[in-house]
Amino acid sequence: MINLKEKKGFLCDMDGVIYHGERLLPGVKEFVEWMVSNDKKFLFLTNASSRSPKELQMRLARMGLDIDESHFYTSAMATAQFLNTQSPGCSAYVVGDPGLYNALYEKGITTNDVNPDYVVIGETVNYNFDTITKAMRHVMNGARLIGTNTDLTGPSDTGLLPACRALVAPIEATTGKKAYFVGKPNPLMMRTGLHLLGVHSGEACMVGDRMDTDVIAGIESGMDSILVLSGVTSRETIEQYPYRPRLILDGVGDIARLGV
């Protein structure tokens, strides 16, 4: 734990680390207060592409946590940045929610239902036979297939829901083309997060509740990896993976409570 005191930057997952549904997790306020009082730079990363930073800010505000929207970075924003770097001014057929559309718009990427350069898939409940068919045909006609993240399922108040990779799968199966996924654990998203914080990987740590996205993203990006057990991972399931986080904590409140 003592090594965390020297870290300049903290990249934190959100669901399972900061909140569950509409409930703030124990110790989160203390953790944020500790980062602010110790001049730590921090960024909340989420693979969910549905909400904008402003919407995420307002969601946490409803839970009693006041954080500026500059502290949020989503897979939608990472996807928009990737496309803007690869092909500035490109167009895309988009299957997703407003957070994804907004992120693409802000980078000058236009929607195109006729002859798009890309097909971009994110989480959405507006997913049906028509959208699958259009996406499939665009990819068959040469559009490149992009997924905002590799999550197969995502949490909700009523149980697990199909997430991005599940929505991409039918398009991959029908076209024979493999999607490129931008969000965690892709190092692109992690490097952008570090750049936004202005810190090097050795000066930062990744805090998350998932071994297959958060922990491996931290390890592969050269950051300290911290697993919290407040989300989907238990001590028993850790044994299923060939890699390990450096620290395992009950929750982010442990960092503040132990006086790091």
Salt bridges, closest charged atoms under 4 A:
ASP13 OD1 - LYS184 NZ 2.84
ASP15 OD1 - HIS20 ND1 3.85
GLU22 OE2 - ARG59 NE 3.25
ASP130 OD2 - LYS134 NZ 3.51
GLU203 OE2 - LYS8 NZ 3.25
ASP212 OD1 - ARG210 NE 3.19
ASP214 OD1 - LYS184 NZ 2.76
ASP224 OD1 - ARG246 NE 2.52
GLU239 OE1 - ARG244 NH2 2.94
ASP254 OD1 - ARG257 NH2 2.76
